[in-house]
Amino acid sequence: MRIEVVYADLNDQRHIDLDVEEGADVATCLDLLRRHPMGADLLFDDAAVGVFGEVCGPERLLKDGDRLELYRPLIADAKTARRLRAKSQTG
């Protein structure tokens, strides 16, 4: 089955297709990604992962056509960023 892995950071965005056995889980895909030419240099050991926007664990079973997403840590807390923007606009 085919799984699409997506990764994005400030300067790089990747879409990597992996062919995996039926019944593969997230952990299996991450192991394959580490050996894939387009994924070998990615630092995702501590990254959260999800499937179609839903955070999941390494034991999650995947289905053909799933999109496995690698989430990088946030640079700033969303509430703090909004508060700073509002403060700078009001003066």
C-alpha positions as CSV (number, residue, x, y, z in Angstrom):
1,M,0.0,0.0,0.0
2,R,1.1,3.6,-0.5
3,I,1.6,6.1,2.3
4,E,2.4,9.8,1.7
5,V,4.7,11.3,4.3
6,V,4.6,15.1,4.6
7,Y,7.2,17.3,6.4
8,A,7.5,21.0,6.5
9,D,9.8,23.5,8.3
10,L,10.6,27.1,7.7
11,N,12.8,26.4,4.6
12,D,11.8,22.9,3.5
13,Q,8.7,21.1,2.5
14,R,8.7,17.4,1.5
15,H,6.1,14.9,0.2
16,I,7.6,11.4,0.2
17,D,5.7,8.3,-1.0
18,L,6.4,5.1,0.8
19,D,5.3,1.6,-0.3
20,V,4.6,-0.5,2.8
21,E,3.1,-3.9,3.5
22,E,-0.6,-4.1,4.3
23,G,-1.1,-3.7,8.0
24,A,1.9,-1.5,8.5
25,D,1.9,0.9,11.5
26,V,3.3,4.4,12.0
27,A,6.5,3.0,13.6
28,T,7.2,0.9,10.5
29,C,6.8,3.9,8.2
30,L,9.1,6.0,10.3
31,D,11.7,3.3,10.1
32,L,11.4,3.2,6.3
33,L,11.6,7.0,6.2
34,R,14.9,7.0,8.0
35,R,16.3,4.8,5.2
36,H,14.7,6.7,2.3
37,P,16.9,9.1,0.4
38,M,14.5,12.0,0.9
39,G,14.0,11.3,4.6
40,A,17.4,10.3,5.9
41,D,18.4,13.8,6.8
42,L,15.2,14.7,8.6
43,L,15.3,15.1,12.4
44,F,12.0,13.7,13.5
45,D,12.8,11.5,16.5
46,D,11.1,13.8,18.9
47,A,8.4,15.0,16.5
48,A,4.7,14.4,17.0
49,V,3.1,12.5,14.2
50,G,-0.4,12.4,12.9
51,V,-2.6,11.0,10.1
52,F,-4.7,13.6,8.2
53,G,-4.4,16.1,11.0
54,E,-5.1,13.7,13.9
55,V,-2.2,13.2,16.3
56,C,-1.5,9.5,16.8
57,G,1.1,7.1,18.3
58,P,3.5,4.7,16.7
59,E,1.2,1.8,17.0
60,R,-1.5,3.3,14.7
61,L,-2.3,1.1,11.8
62,L,-2.3,2.8,8.4
63,K,-4.5,2.3,5.4
64,D,-3.7,2.7,1.7
65,G,-3.6,6.4,0.8
66,D,-3.1,7.7,4.4
67,R,-1.0,10.9,4.8
68,L,1.5,10.6,7.7
69,E,2.4,14.1,8.9
70,L,5.5,14.9,10.9
71,Y,4.8,17.9,13.2
72,R,7.7,20.2,14.3
73,P,7.6,22.0,17.6
74,L,5.9,25.4,17.6
75,I,8.2,28.4,17.6
76,A,5.8,30.5,19.6
77,D,2.7,29.8,21.6
78,A,-0.3,30.9,19.6
79,K,-1.9,32.9,22.5
80,T,1.3,34.7,23.2
81,A,1.8,35.6,19.5
82,R,-1.8,37.0,19.2
83,R,-1.3,39.0,22.4
84,L,1.9,40.5,21.1
85,R,0.4,41.4,17.7
86,A,-2.6,43.0,19.4
87,K,-0.3,45.0,21.7
88,S,1.8,46.3,18.8
89,Q,-1.3,47.4,16.8
90,T,-2.8,49.4,19.7
91,G,0.3,51.2,20.5
